[in-house]
Amino acid sequence: MKLIIIRHGDPDYSIDSLTEKGWREAKLLSDRISVMEVKKFYVSPLGRARDTASITLKKMNREAEMLPWLREFHAPIVDEMTGDKRLPWDFLPADWTGVKEYYDRNLWHTVPVMQSGDVISEAMRVYTGLDEILKNHGYERDGNLYRVMSPNNDTIVLFCHFGVECIMLGHLLGISPLVLWHGFCAAPTSVTTLVTEERRKGIAYFRMSSFGDISHLYAAGEEPAFAARFCETYDNAAERHD
């Protein structure tokens, strides 16, 4: 089975949709996805993901099932410095790399700042939701592996967001999401692909064959959006520092 996770196009967060560039990216993405044989489409309820998916779905005359847990990962924590609520997946490197628990797939959520929010409950909601759709497609979670109930070569596509994508990848691959959130960068309309490995009958594991692929943009001469990136050097004042 093939699992494809797609981040939405360049976002206009003020209206929860896409920028003009984002719509161009979504069109180029649709040219890539629409030639695939896709068993099932799933989409986040948020506008920027639904708008990204809409072009592909219209071109293929298909519909997508909307899943609430595919929305951007939402579990606000309390900032230890300001007391304000903030995202749990946007730290400066110096603020998380010295905490060994953040590198542990089983302990990342036990750090006090993470416990100030509903982080693990929200993560469990994503884990459960992902496992439910995989079970519906023939693969049932069993520890760190999946029991193959109905082996297949189906392709399923999820249109969602970078934060929740990392939660899903952490669950499938056994990696702390903190490492994925801060060490990986999935540009808008990027395509991440995982394929089951079944070298023992009845036992499957998901292997990532590509992460954050934006070849459809490069092939068309469309520069990737800067969203999800930060300043390459501190002196690059025109790039994101926040």
Backbone as CSV, one residue per row, in Angstrom:
resi,resn,N_x,N_y,N_z,CA_x,CA_y,CA_z,C_x,C_y,C_z
1,MET,0.829,-1.194,0.000,0.000,0.000,0.000,0.865,1.247,0.000
2,LYS,0.410,2.265,-0.664,1.151,3.522,-0.742,0.347,4.620,-0.062
3,LEU,1.017,5.337,0.839,0.407,6.438,1.578,1.088,7.727,1.155
4,ILE,0.325,8.666,0.614,0.860,9.942,0.151,0.298,11.066,1.021
5,ILE,1.202,11.834,1.620,0.824,12.952,2.484,1.239,14.241,1.789
6,ILE,0.278,15.142,1.589,0.529,16.382,0.853,0.264,17.588,1.742
7,ARG,1.232,18.484,1.780,0.996,19.746,2.483,0.250,20.701,1.558
8,HIS,-0.596,21.540,2.120,-1.347,22.520,1.340,-0.420,23.503,0.626
9,GLY,-0.981,24.240,-0.325,-0.221,25.246,-1.063,0.119,26.462,-0.219
10,ASP,0.887,27.364,-0.803,1.322,28.573,-0.098,0.109,29.249,0.546
11,PRO,0.116,29.383,1.879,-1.111,29.789,2.574,-1.297,31.290,2.733
12,ASP,-2.555,31.689,2.714,-2.957,33.003,3.199,-3.730,32.715,4.486
13,TYR,-3.032,32.753,5.606,-3.642,32.366,6.879,-4.767,33.310,7.292
14,SER,-4.724,34.551,6.813,-5.739,35.531,7.233,-7.135,35.144,6.759
15,ILE,-7.212,34.391,5.667,-8.518,33.947,5.152,-8.601,32.424,5.088
16,ASP,-7.613,31.738,5.655,-7.531,30.278,5.627,-7.741,29.736,4.215
17,SER,-6.967,30.271,3.307,-7.015,29.812,1.926,-5.603,29.866,1.353
18,LEU,-5.483,30.103,0.063,-4.192,30.120,-0.600,-3.887,31.502,-1.164
19,THR,-2.608,31.805,-1.274,-2.189,32.995,-1.987,-2.332,32.728,-3.489
20,GLU,-2.139,33.749,-4.285,-2.144,33.551,-5.738,-1.103,32.512,-6.131
21,LYS,0.047,32.581,-5.501,1.091,31.586,-5.754,0.639,30.195,-5.318
22,GLY,-0.050,30.135,-4.189,-0.537,28.854,-3.696,-1.475,28.168,-4.677
23,TRP,-2.327,28.969,-5.323,-3.238,28.396,-6.327,-2.452,27.868,-7.529
24,ARG,-1.383,28.576,-7.922,-0.544,28.068,-9.016,0.105,26.749,-8.617
25,GLU,0.584,26.701,-7.386,1.211,25.469,-6.899,0.207,24.314,-6.891
26,ALA,-1.013,24.597,-6.453,-2.039,23.551,-6.395,-2.374,23.028,-7.785
27,LYS,-2.352,23.926,-8.777,-2.599,23.494,-10.156,-1.484,22.569,-10.633
28,LEU,-0.253,22.917,-10.375,0.880,22.075,-10.784,0.849,20.737,-10.047
29,LEU,0.460,20.777,-8.773,0.318,19.540,-8.005,-0.749,18.649,-8.627
30,SER,-1.846,19.244,-9.052,-2.935,18.453,-9.628,-2.500,17.734,-10.900
31,ASP,-1.636,18.360,-11.670,-1.117,17.702,-12.872,-0.355,16.433,-12.507
32,ARG,0.264,16.455,-11.354,1.042,15.291,-10.895,0.151,14.207,-10.308
33,ILE,-0.772,14.596,-9.451,-1.571,13.614,-8.720,-2.678,13.025,-9.590
34,SER,-3.225,13.803,-10.497,-4.395,13.363,-11.262,-4.108,12.197,-12.203
35,VAL,-2.845,11.923,-12.494,-2.520,10.792,-13.367,-2.341,9.497,-12.567
36,MET,-2.430,9.589,-11.251,-2.274,8.411,-10.399,-3.594,7.668,-10.254
37,GLU,-3.498,6.409,-9.961,-4.671,5.626,-9.604,-4.817,5.685,-8.083
38,VAL,-5.716,6.522,-7.639,-5.879,6.763,-6.204,-7.142,6.068,-5.716
39,LYS,-6.969,5.252,-4.707,-8.099,4.526,-4.136,-9.024,5.444,-3.351
40,LYS,-8.406,6.343,-2.557,-9.218,7.177,-1.666,-8.473,8.467,-1.350
41,PHE,-9.220,9.562,-1.294,-8.685,10.851,-0.889,-9.239,11.225,0.480
42,TYR,-8.372,11.797,1.319,-8.778,12.338,2.610,-8.265,13.777,2.694
43,VAL,-9.012,14.636,3.398,-8.618,16.040,3.463,-8.913,16.627,4.830
44,SER,-8.077,17.570,5.232,-8.287,18.363,6.443,-9.521,19.229,6.281
45,PRO,-10.188,19.597,7.376,-11.345,20.496,7.275,-10.965,21.956,7.067
46,LEU,-9.677,22.297,7.168,-9.274,23.692,7.033,-9.224,24.116,5.563
47,GLY,-9.551,25.375,5.331,-9.722,25.866,3.978,-8.504,25.727,3.092
48,ARG,-7.315,25.992,3.615,-6.123,25.955,2.770,-5.826,24.553,2.252
49,ALA,-6.171,23.529,3.044,-5.991,22.154,2.575,-7.098,21.766,1.600
50,ARG,-8.334,22.137,1.919,-9.454,21.809,1.025,-9.302,22.510,-0.327
51,ASP,-8.832,23.764,-0.308,-8.633,24.479,-1.565,-7.522,23.836,-2.396
52,THR,-6.471,23.407,-1.736,-5.386,22.729,-2.450,-5.891,21.455,-3.105
53,ALA,-6.684,20.696,-2.372,-7.206,19.430,-2.891,-8.228,19.642,-3.998
54,SER,-8.924,20.776,-3.964,-10.077,20.961,-4.844,-9.731,20.862,-6.324
55,ILE,-8.576,21.351,-6.717,-8.211,21.331,-8.131,-7.980,19.909,-8.608
56,THR,-7.267,19.122,-7.806,-7.038,17.717,-8.148,-8.350,16.951,-8.198
57,LEU,-9.193,17.157,-7.202,-10.456,16.433,-7.127,-11.366,16.779,-8.302
58,LYS,-11.417,18.056,-8.644,-12.247,18.468,-9.774,-11.743,17.853,-11.071
59,LYS,-10.427,17.852,-11.250,-9.840,17.303,-12.469,-10.119,15.810,-12.601
60,MET,-10.185,15.104,-11.465,-10.402,13.659,-11.481,-11.869,13.279,-11.288
61,ASN,-12.718,14.316,-11.097,-14.130,14.067,-10.808,-14.285,13.152,-9.593
62,ARG,-13.569,13.503,-8.533,-13.559,12.700,-7.310,-13.942,13.578,-6.118
63,GLU,-14.203,12.933,-5.003,-14.455,13.616,-3.751,-13.487,13.091,-2.700
64,ALA,-13.291,13.872,-1.660,-12.422,13.463,-0.559,-13.231,13.383,0.726
65,GLU,-12.871,12.453,1.576,-13.489,12.365,2.901,-12.782,13.344,3.837
66,MET,-13.541,14.191,4.494,-12.964,15.166,5.413,-12.797,14.535,6.795
67,LEU,-11.605,14.652,7.358,-11.296,14.072,8.657,-10.877,15.181,9.626
68,PRO,-11.615,15.389,10.708,-11.299,16.470,11.644,-9.872,16.411,12.195
69,TRP,-9.359,15.204,12.449,-8.027,15.084,13.047,-6.904,15.425,12.061
70,LEU,-7.225,15.591,10.773,-6.212,15.977,9.788,-5.973,17.488,9.770
71,ARG,-6.718,18.244,10.560,-6.488,19.684,10.648,-5.076,19.929,11.183
72,GLU,-4.593,21.162,11.074,-3.272,21.439,11.611,-3.230,21.082,13.089
73,PHE,-2.102,20.538,13.527,-1.968,20.070,14.904,-2.213,21.225,15.862
74,HIS,-3.226,21.087,16.690,-3.668,22.184,17.547,-3.704,21.724,18.996
75,ALA,-2.652,22.087,19.741,-2.577,21.766,21.161,-1.733,22.851,21.823
76,PRO,-2.306,24.042,22.037,-1.531,25.170,22.565,-0.882,24.865,23.908
77,ILE,0.352,25.304,24.043,1.074,25.180,25.303,1.296,26.574,25.878
78,VAL,1.740,26.653,27.125,1.988,27.941,27.770,3.465,28.276,27.675
79,ASP,3.771,29.394,27.065,5.150,29.844,26.925,5.727,30.138,28.311
80,GLU,6.846,29.499,28.625,7.442,29.661,29.955,7.977,31.069,30.177
81,MET,8.298,31.783,29.105,8.871,33.123,29.224,7.791,34.197,29.349
82,THR,6.711,34.047,28.605,5.698,35.114,28.549,4.388,34.759,29.250
83,GLY,4.129,33.473,29.433,2.865,33.043,30.012,1.740,32.981,28.993
84,ASP,2.048,33.334,27.746,1.038,33.294,26.686,0.963,31.905,26.061
85,LYS,-0.175,31.603,25.446,-0.306,30.337,24.749,0.371,30.422,23.382
86,ARG,0.945,29.289,22.958,1.680,29.269,21.702,1.647,27.872,21.114
87,LEU,2.130,27.747,19.891,2.202,26.447,19.244,3.228,25.557,19.940
88,PRO,3.000,24.254,19.996,3.963,23.359,20.629,5.065,22.902,19.674
89,TRP,5.037,23.415,18.445,5.993,22.914,17.455,6.755,24.024,16.750
90,ASP,7.026,25.107,17.504,7.822,26.190,16.946,8.748,26.742,18.024
91,PHE,9.872,26.062,18.214,10.864,26.466,19.196,12.129,26.931,18.481
92,LEU,12.884,27.797,19.115,14.218,28.101,18.622,15.124,26.916,18.966
93,PRO,16.102,26.615,18.108,16.952,25.439,18.351,17.544,25.377,19.762
94,ALA,18.006,26.515,20.260,18.631,26.525,21.584,17.643,26.209,22.701
95,ASP,16.358,26.328,22.417,15.340,26.120,23.447,14.854,24.684,23.548
96,TRP,15.249,23.817,22.592,14.768,22.435,22.683,15.876,21.388,22.553
97,THR,16.967,21.734,21.890,17.993,20.721,21.626,18.736,20.267,22.879
98,GLY,18.681,21.065,23.946,19.348,20.671,25.183,18.496,19.804,26.095
99,VAL,17.285,19.499,25.669,16.360,18.701,26.480,16.293,17.295,25.883
100,LYS,16.903,16.332,26.551,17.043,14.994,25.960,15.700,14.315,25.726
101,GLU,14.705,14.634,26.547,13.386,14.012,26.377,12.771,14.329,25.015
102,TYR,13.096,15.489,24.476,12.524,15.871,23.187,12.970,14.949,22.046
103,TYR,14.069,14.264,22.243,14.561,13.350,21.209,13.961,11.945,21.337
104,ASP,13.233,11.709,22.397,12.704,10.381,22.694,11.242,10.290,22.257
105,ARG,10.931,9.318,21.429,9.570,9.163,20.906,8.546,8.927,22.004
106,ASN,8.986,8.391,23.151,8.068,8.089,24.245,8.028,9.159,25.329
107,LEU,8.964,10.098,25.300,9.078,11.066,26.387,8.904,12.519,25.958
108,TRP,8.857,12.799,24.667,8.828,14.185,24.192,7.697,14.997,24.811
109,HIS,6.589,14.355,25.099,5.406,15.056,25.616,5.408,15.185,27.128
110,THR,6.417,14.617,27.807,6.457,14.651,29.274,7.165,15.888,29.815
111,VAL,7.831,16.643,28.958,8.493,17.877,29.387,7.424,18.840,29.919
112,PRO,7.666,19.503,31.065,6.629,20.353,31.683,5.938,21.314,30.733
113,VAL,6.681,21.959,29.825,6.037,22.904,28.928,5.040,22.202,28.010
114,MET,5.321,20.968,27.638,4.383,20.209,26.812,3.167,19.773,27.624
115,GLN,3.381,19.499,28.897,2.276,19.082,29.748,1.355,20.250,30.100
116,SER,1.785,21.471,29.802,0.936,22.622,30.069,-0.226,22.714,29.072
117,GLY,-0.131,21.946,28.007,-1.202,21.898,27.020,-1.757,20.489,26.904
118,ASP,-2.579,20.275,25.925,-3.205,18.964,25.727,-2.488,18.219,24.612
119,VAL,-1.165,18.270,24.635,-0.352,17.801,23.521,-0.503,16.307,23.274
120,ILE,-0.354,15.498,24.306,-0.387,14.049,24.073,-1.793,13.588,23.711
121,SER,-2.820,14.211,24.279,-4.190,13.835,23.926,-4.465,14.124,22.455
122,GLU,-3.986,15.279,21.995,-4.179,15.625,20.585,-3.366,14.702,19.687
123,ALA,-2.151,14.374,20.121,-1.330,13.446,19.342,-1.996,12.078,19.257
124,MET,-2.561,11.621,20.360,-3.244,10.327,20.367,-4.448,10.350,19.429
125,ARG,-5.102,11.483,19.331,-6.240,11.606,18.418,-5.773,11.404,16.972
126,VAL,-4.610,11.953,16.653,-4.052,11.776,15.316,-3.613,10.326,15.100
127,TYR,-2.912,9.751,16.090,-2.471,8.359,15.974,-3.669,7.439,15.726
128,THR,-4.713,7.642,16.528,-5.900,6.797,16.416,-6.580,6.977,15.064
129,GLY,-6.700,8.220,14.627,-7.331,8.482,13.345,-6.570,7.870,12.192
130,LEU,-5.253,8.009,12.213,-4.428,7.429,11.148,-4.540,5.915,11.143
131,ASP,-4.435,5.303,12.318,-4.533,3.851,12.385,-5.899,3.343,11.940
132,GLU,-6.921,4.133,12.178,-8.258,3.723,11.768,-8.377,3.663,10.247
133,ILE,-7.856,4.678,9.545,-7.974,4.625,8.097,-7.057,3.558,7.503
134,LEU,-5.900,3.334,8.118,-5.022,2.267,7.629,-5.671,0.901,7.820
135,LYS,-6.363,0.739,8.948,-7.089,-0.507,9.176,-8.180,-0.693,8.137
136,ASN,-8.868,0.400,7.799,-9.914,0.328,6.780,-9.363,-0.072,5.418
137,HIS,-8.076,0.172,5.235,-7.432,-0.182,3.968,-6.604,-1.463,4.074
138,GLY,-6.784,-2.203,5.169,-6.192,-3.528,5.244,-4.988,-3.702,6.132
139,TYR,-4.583,-2.639,6.880,-3.377,-2.721,7.701,-3.693,-2.296,9.133
140,GLU,-3.598,-3.230,10.060,-3.999,-2.978,11.451,-2.777,-2.872,12.347
141,ARG,-2.713,-1.802,13.115,-1.570,-1.557,14.005,-1.425,-2.663,15.034
142,ASP,-0.183,-3.106,15.220,0.148,-4.128,16.209,1.520,-3.789,16.766
143,GLY,1.545,-3.050,17.883,2.825,-2.587,18.421,3.421,-1.541,17.501
144,ASN,4.638,-1.779,17.049,5.310,-0.849,16.146,5.180,-1.260,14.683
145,LEU,4.411,-2.330,14.432,4.222,-2.847,13.082,2.741,-2.825,12.717
146,TYR,2.444,-3.301,11.542,1.055,-3.423,11.098,0.798,-4.849,10.621
147,ARG,-0.279,-5.426,11.131,-0.697,-6.743,10.660,-1.447,-6.564,9.350
148,VAL,-1.075,-7.372,8.377,-1.677,-7.246,7.048,-2.948,-8.080,7.001
149,MET,-4.083,-7.405,7.039,-5.365,-8.082,6.981,-5.806,-8.309,5.534
150,SER,-5.429,-7.349,4.671,-5.814,-7.434,3.264,-4.730,-6.759,2.417
151,PRO,-3.680,-7.496,2.052,-2.563,-6.889,1.312,-3.035,-6.285,-0.003
152,ASN,-2.498,-5.113,-0.334,-2.914,-4.459,-1.567,-1.859,-3.470,-2.035
153,ASN,-2.027,-3.006,-3.251,-1.154,-1.986,-3.835,-1.902,-0.671,-4.035
154,ASP,-2.909,-0.437,-3.196,-3.705,0.777,-3.291,-2.877,2.008,-2.926
155,THR,-3.293,3.140,-3.448,-2.713,4.436,-3.091,-3.781,5.281,-2.419
156,ILE,-3.483,5.807,-1.243,-4.386,6.744,-0.580,-3.653,8.070,-0.390
157,VAL,-4.387,9.162,-0.529,-3.794,10.496,-0.500,-4.436,11.330,0.599
158,LEU,-3.588,11.989,1.405,-4.045,12.858,2.482,-3.577,14.281,2.208
159,PHE,-4.513,15.231,2.117,-4.182,16.646,1.991,-4.268,17.265,3.388
160,CYS,-3.150,17.787,3.889,-3.188,18.299,5.259,-2.154,19.388,5.480
161,HIS,-1.398,19.323,6.586,-0.553,20.412,7.053,0.751,19.851,7.608
162,PHE,1.778,20.702,7.648,3.098,20.236,8.060,3.135,19.732,9.506
163,GLY,2.515,20.472,10.424,2.568,20.066,11.822,1.979,18.696,12.066
164,VAL,0.793,18.447,11.523,0.142,17.145,11.718,0.839,16.063,10.903
165,GLU,1.430,16.444,9.772,2.200,15.468,8.991,3.331,14.883,9.827
166,CYS,4.015,15.731,10.595,5.117,15.245,11.423,4.636,14.339,12.547
167,ILE,3.451,14.616,13.084,2.879,13.730,14.088,2.627,12.347,13.477
168,MET,2.085,12.314,12.269,1.823,11.040,11.600,3.115,10.294,11.288
169,LEU,4.112,11.009,10.786,5.381,10.365,10.458,6.070,9.837,11.720
170,GLY,5.967,10.591,12.806,6.541,10.119,14.062,5.906,8.818,14.503
171,HIS,4.594,8.711,14.325,3.863,7.503,14.705,4.251,6.324,13.817
172,LEU,4.346,6.555,12.534,4.648,5.475,11.596,6.095,5.005,11.685
173,LEU,7.015,5.940,11.936,8.437,5.620,11.862,9.110,5.513,13.223
174,GLY,8.394,5.856,14.293,8.988,5.746,15.627,9.984,6.855,15.929
175,ILE,9.628,8.092,15.568,10.512,9.244,15.754,9.766,10.313,16.546
176,SER,10.487,10.989,17.448,9.875,12.099,18.169,9.457,13.180,17.186
177,PRO,8.231,13.699,17.298,7.804,14.764,16.382,8.620,16.041,16.525
178,LEU,9.233,16.268,17.709,10.073,17.455,17.857,11.218,17.437,16.856
179,VAL,11.810,16.270,16.662,12.911,16.129,15.696,12.402,16.398,14.286
180,LEU,11.216,15.894,13.976,10.637,16.091,12.648,10.203,17.536,12.441
181,TRP,9.537,18.129,13.435,9.071,19.504,13.320,10.215,20.475,13.044
182,HIS,11.366,20.231,13.700,12.455,21.192,13.630,13.594,20.780,12.711
183,GLY,13.677,19.513,12.381,14.778,19.043,11.539,14.387,18.806,10.097
184,PHE,13.103,18.851,9.794,12.606,18.617,8.443,11.806,19.844,7.994
185,CYS,11.714,20.016,6.709,10.950,21.149,6.164,10.176,20.686,4.938
186,ALA,8.859,20.721,5.012,8.012,20.335,3.890,7.408,21.601,3.296
187,ALA,7.859,21.978,2.121,7.372,23.190,1.468,5.922,23.018,1.033
188,PRO,5.221,24.095,0.789,3.841,24.009,0.299,3.710,23.147,-0.954
189,THR,2.685,22.330,-0.988,2.336,21.312,-1.999,3.370,20.202,-2.100
190,SER,4.245,20.080,-1.112,5.220,18.993,-1.154,4.527,17.648,-0.939
191,VAL,5.121,16.628,-1.527,4.555,15.277,-1.519,5.492,14.344,-0.763
192,THR,4.968,13.716,0.271,5.722,12.715,1.040,5.077,11.358,0.810
193,THR,5.896,10.363,0.488,5.383,9.047,0.117,5.947,7.958,1.014
194,LEU,5.059,7.132,1.538,5.447,5.955,2.311,4.838,4.726,1.659
195,VAL,5.608,3.653,1.620,5.156,2.416,0.983,5.359,1.263,1.965
196,THR,4.384,0.372,2.030,4.516,-0.760,2.938,5.626,-1.709,2.486
197,GLU,6.305,-2.258,3.460,7.290,-3.325,3.245,6.744,-4.582,3.903
198,GLU,6.571,-5.648,3.138,5.981,-6.889,3.660,6.893,-8.074,3.333
199,ARG,8.082,-8.054,3.881,9.028,-9.137,3.577,8.746,-10.408,4.365
200,ARG,7.904,-10.295,5.387,7.380,-11.470,6.072,5.872,-11.443,5.903
201,LYS,5.322,-12.571,5.547,3.894,-12.644,5.253,3.076,-12.178,6.449
202,GLY,2.179,-11.256,6.204,1.272,-10.791,7.247,1.804,-9.681,8.117
203,ILE,3.058,-9.229,7.874,3.654,-8.180,8.703,4.128,-7.042,7.803
204,ALA,3.714,-5.824,8.118,4.075,-4.666,7.295,4.674,-3.551,8.137
205,TYR,5.542,-2.796,7.488,6.117,-1.589,8.073,6.086,-0.523,6.976
206,PHE,5.856,0.722,7.354,5.814,1.799,6.368,7.197,2.434,6.229
207,ARG,7.731,2.400,5.003,9.015,3.010,4.719,8.797,4.272,3.889
208,MET,9.514,5.332,4.252,9.362,6.596,3.544,10.297,6.605,2.340
209,SER,9.717,6.608,1.157,10.525,6.597,-0.061,10.888,8.001,-0.527
210,SER,10.118,8.995,-0.096,10.465,10.385,-0.390,9.789,11.295,0.621
211,PHE,10.459,12.407,0.931,9.893,13.382,1.859,9.909,14.760,1.205
212,GLY,8.794,15.456,1.300,8.741,16.841,0.882,9.116,17.080,-0.571
213,ASP,8.744,16.164,-1.456,9.124,16.282,-2.857,8.335,17.396,-3.553
214,ILE,9.043,18.327,-4.174,8.401,19.425,-4.909,8.890,19.445,-6.359
215,SER,9.165,18.284,-6.898,9.658,18.214,-8.276,8.648,18.773,-9.273
216,HIS,7.349,18.687,-8.932,6.334,19.249,-9.832,6.464,20.762,-9.957
217,LEU,6.967,21.419,-8.919,7.186,22.863,-8.995,8.427,23.178,-9.827
218,TYR,9.515,22.479,-9.541,10.753,22.726,-10.276,10.589,22.437,-11.764
219,ALA,9.829,21.377,-12.088,9.636,21.007,-13.495,8.928,22.108,-14.272
220,ALA,8.107,22.888,-13.565,7.357,23.966,-14.217,8.018,25.328,-14.050
221,GLY,9.181,25.356,-13.413,9.868,26.618,-13.198,9.270,27.478,-12.104
222,GLU,8.494,26.862,-11.218,7.859,27.580,-10.104,8.731,27.434,-8.856
223,GLU,9.245,28.545,-8.363,10.065,28.516,-7.163,9.225,28.069,-5.961
224,PRO,9.773,27.238,-5.085,9.009,26.844,-3.893,8.766,28.038,-2.983
225,ALA,7.636,28.025,-2.305,7.333,29.087,-1.352,8.268,28.998,-0.152
226,PHE,8.423,30.113,0.545,9.337,30.151,1.689,8.676,29.635,2.968
227,ALA,7.352,29.433,2.941,6.642,28.968,4.135,7.283,27.708,4.692
228,ALA,7.408,27.650,6.018,8.024,26.553,6.777,9.524,26.708,6.929
229,ARG,10.090,27.707,6.280,11.519,27.971,6.428,11.741,29.202,7.290
230,PHE,12.981,29.327,7.783,13.397,30.498,8.543,14.701,31.030,7.950
231,CYS,15.217,32.103,8.518,16.414,32.752,7.988,17.582,31.773,7.880
232,GLU,18.189,31.746,6.696,19.319,30.842,6.472,20.543,31.287,7.263
233,THR,20.759,32.593,7.318,21.754,33.172,8.219,21.081,34.315,8.965
234,TYR,21.622,34.650,10.130,20.984,35.663,10.972,20.895,37.014,10.275
235,ASP,21.853,37.293,9.392,21.880,38.582,8.707,20.878,38.691,7.572
236,ASN,20.179,37.581,7.242,19.174,37.617,6.171,17.887,38.212,6.718
237,ALA,17.888,39.533,6.862,16.780,40.219,7.519,15.469,40.109,6.742
238,ALA,15.544,39.848,5.446,14.336,39.755,4.630,13.639,38.403,4.763
239,GLU,14.322,37.450,5.399,13.726,36.130,5.615,13.122,36.076,7.014
240,ARG,12.347,35.034,7.276,11.616,34.944,8.552,12.571,34.755,9.736
241,HIS,12.431,35.591,10.731,13.187,35.471,11.987,12.263,35.084,13.133
242,ASP,10.937,35.270,12.961,10.009,35.089,14.078,9.916,33.621,14.484
